[in-house]
Amino acid sequence: MDLQDRRIGIEALAVHLPRNYLDLGVLARANGTDPEKYYFGLGCRRMAIPSADEDSVVLAARAAGTLLAGYGIEASSIGMVLVGTESGVDAAKPIATYVHRMAGLPSDCRAFDVQHACYGGMAALRTAANWVQSGLGRGRKALVIATDVARYDVGSPGEPTQGAAAVAMLVGDEPRVLELLPYPEAVHTAEVMDFWRPTYRSTALADGHYSMQCYLDALESCWHRFASATDLGLEAFDFLLYHSPFPKMAFKAHRRLCELAPGGTARGGADLDWERRVLPTLWANIEVGNAYSASLFVSLAGLLEHAEVDAAGARLGLFSYGSGSCAEFVAARVGPDAAAWRDRTGLRAALERRRELTHEAYLRSRRAYEERARDGSFRAALGGDGPAFCGTWNHQRVYRDSAWRAATGPSRSLDRPPRSAGPVAAPLPHRAQAAD
Ligand code: COA
């Protein structure tokens, strides 16, 4: 078979989330804001709050551990590990090297991080897919991880749009989860100052309303490029996944594309269409909050884990936007056995395990995270048993990795993932218990 004719995409996918979350109503009341603004104005319900030992490296390692150990993927089958992130912990040393060691990947496996704000995950996925397609990897697969901790200052407009997550993906030529369809690239790059985080800051800064405008301009440009290079209109997609810094942004994006469609709206009005083709992809984002480069892939996992939607064979349009800026519209097709991934990406299980924080506990958690990041001697254990720390000096961040596989579930076969026992009843898991 010609190399260019091979089907390339995501073979397996695993999600890892922080242990705790904050309800946006609790944040609104503490900030003296109407909760409706966060719930309906931004479309957010809860946001994941990382603890001091849950930085972007730990989230990435745990997602990768769940993927590799959970699906019994041989380390020797991986020839590239790419991490898309904008909340890396070191300006020089990539997260990919930590993951490479912890996963026991071979020394002839290339490892590097890809940074471009929230576009980093998609950039890494496209780079990995092109590498697999090229045949240079001699049949090996790529491990791609999108990992981020979205953090803004307390009291800033961005505060209700924080969150964190990591999504690990195995990329190869047996795309059981998602095949990237071989249409011409639809990319838009423009240097803009809409969102930034100088290296001396741990929280991001944004010109929020301008950044929404930049996002919509980039979407319009990518869509025009995609539509003019293919014979596909908006009607051709069963679901549309838009990068979601907050779910209302995805609504605005979809409304913009519907306005561009011939006749103004697609499939009987933008609102109805939104409920049918976009909302099923967002239920998890509503729970997790922003996860920068991982957000789009949280949407993908959410669609696979949706209790009432079987997305088997569905054609997806995915829009990735990274501030600064670079954006891309990608067409893809869900594998024929999508329902088999329900309850298997780790997303729903992670949501059900979470504990709610009080506002005071959220502020304490932030302070602890900051202090650990600042003191130059970060040490974290992956897992929960055994001695937590090993020695560190000279501002090195050290991660003890012997327990990283302990966090994973029983081994599952990639060839025949067992079917879920049945649809999961609650579309939005809820825990009333408050942790302090
Ligand atoms: N009840 C219901 N809705 C309300 C409300 C209330 N009491 N008060 C305000 N709203 C609505 C507003 O009408 C607005 O909706 P609209 O955009 O559909 O008109 C929405 O809530 C947000 O209000 P706004 O005043 O615009 O919020 P803000 O200026 O405080 O902050 C962002 C919004 C997005 C700019 C801010 O969260 C931010 O900076 N985020 C980080 C950057 C970002 O996410 N960029 C996105 C592109 S990547």
Residues whose N, C-alpha, C, O or C-beta is under 5 A from the ligand:
A	BS01	COA	D34 E36 K37 F40 G41 L42 P157 G158 T161 A206 G208 H209 S211 M212 Y215 P245
